[in-house]
Amino acid sequence: MITTARRPACGFTLIELVVTVVILALLATAALPMVEVSVQRSKEQDLRTALRQIRNALDAYKLAVEEGQIIDSANKSGYPATLEALVQGVPDAHSPEQSKIYFLRRLPRDPMERDPTLSALETWGLRSYASDPDDPQVGDEVFDVYSKSAAIGLNGIPYREW
């Protein structure tokens, strides 16, 4: 009499696999909103940093004009005519060899802008000294910058108003 020893079956049943997949799907669904908020928070931090860098450079330019380091026409507000002037530099009036004063190493991009074909300059909205704060307009100089994004931040304030 020949007896064959039967081994127990190895592996998972179909029900066990389905339950596992359902649990993983629920966990992924719960984690997705947290990841989206984390990405948005990171972009908002980049926006704050970029705005601070540009605004500090604009203020430094204005201070240099007031101190006579930069020769500027008397009918202007003392702010640069373009954002490029902050990066390209302006002649130093106190330097005999006509060296330049630079206010930014590079112009940061607006992190809320989705079009990668735009230059960093094209991503920002510009406000002149003479324009109304509630309705910023481009003018003869750059007094302030703002995000062109119509989205609203996590704090409930539109990015355009930051």
Secondary structure by P-SEA (a helix, b strand, c coil): cbbbbbcccccccaaaaaaaaaaaaaaaaaaaaaaaaaaaaaaaaaaaaaaaaaaaaaaaaaaaaaaccccccccccccccccccccccccccccccbbbbbcccccccccccccccccccccbbbbcccccccbbbbcccccccccccccccccccccccc
